[in-house]
Amino acid sequence: MEKKKTTRSASSSNGRSGQTTASKAQQNGKSNSRKSTRSQSDSDVAEAGMDEMLEKLFVDQIKDIYYAEKLLSKALPKLAKAATTEELKQALTDHKTETDGQIERLEEVFELLGKKAQAKKCEAMDGLKKEADSIVEETEAGSLTRDVGIIMACQKVEHYEIASYGCLTKLARTFGMEDVASLLHQNLEEEKAADELLTSIAEDHVNYEAGMESED
């Protein structure tokens, strides 16, 4: 009989402990909910729970992609002019307009974070731009081979941007910065669409016809 009492007592104690744990979890849930629904005016990075080191990395990477987008905005008109097919010219021209919109969204992100919109030199984008420039210089004007090269160069840029926006969006969501995440996600979706369009142009006819140029 005494053993049964002891068992019931332990069970009762575990029940109280479970209730306490559940209560704490509920309180934590409410706290996380408050973070994710805070207003735009209350969106300081530190309040999202990032420590100083992660905050610096997050902001630096936004500065990095801001630099990248501004550099791309200047490069796209030159690439469009160098392109051979009207389809590729139009795609690059349209993406220039999208890129300008992405720059504006990034400036909104800086504002939400309470930071000055500032670009940080992006070595990766500088290298990708130089590669694109060299492709134009090394291919024949009016050739479809040049279009193949331009598409390849642009898709490398898109993949870099997709990786950047994907990581930044996830970080923002992890720490409850939904307004920031939404803006970054919009840029991410546009980069994915641009990449898919370039693939479509290449696969529809440019790649094949470029391979037939030497036979003309």
Helices and strands as residue ranges (DSSP letters): H 2-36, G 40-42, G 45-48, H 52-82, H 86-113, H 123-138, H 144-174, H 178-201, I 202-206, H 207-212, G 213-215
